[in-house]
Amino acid sequence: MTTTPEHDERIAKMKFASVYPHYVTRIEKKGRTVEELHQVITWLTGFDESQIQARIENKSTFQQFFAEATLNPNASMIKGVICGYRIEDIETPLTKQARYLDKLVDELARGRKMEKILRTPK
């Protein structure tokens, strides 16, 4: 399933700060912590706590957010369906990166072990 240009544009313009509270609400309802959420975001993007906070305060779009990120080399190991899209089949890099983050947050909320979420080799 490929995404439409309109869908990709909407993702690019979406503000990280507008989505972040939804991530927090979702994971906290399932008994996970903001620290765990930040650990997941750090693993994917390379941003530390203060850099995550700066992107929230600056109201960075997802386009800016991922342009400034150093994507984890193991991010391509994130597979599955999120928001009706199979991650492996998404062709637009930015949309794929945003869905990587959505998938990690989903796995965190579902109670998956951190080692599995962070794709830690055995």
C-alpha positions, 0 to 999 in steps of 0.5 A, a space after each residue: 500500500 503506497 501513500 498519497 502525496 497529500 498524505 505525505 504532505 500532511 505528515 511533513 507539515 504535522 507538528 511534533 508538539 501536537 502529536 507528542 501529548 497523544 504519545 504520552 497519554 497513550 503510553 501512560 494509560 498502559 502503565 508506561 512512563 515518559 522516560 521510556 517514551 523518551 528512551 524510544 525516541 532517543 533510540 530512533 532519532 539520536 535526540 537526548 532529553 533536552 533536544 526532544 524538549 527543544 523540538 517540542 518548544 520550537 514546534 518543529 514539523 515532522 519534516 524538520 524533526 526528522 531532518 535534524 535526526 540521526 536515524 538509528 541504523 537498525 530502524 529498518 528492522 521496524 516492520 509491521 502495520 501501523 495506521 493501516 500502512 505496512 511500514 516496509 511498503 511505504 516509499 516516502 522516507 519521511 512518512 516511513 520515519 514518522 510511522 517508525 516512531 508511531 510503531 515504536 510508541 504502539 509497541 511501548 503501549 502494548 507492553 512489549 519489552 524494551 529490548 525488543 522495541 529497541 531491536 537489541 541484538 541477542 
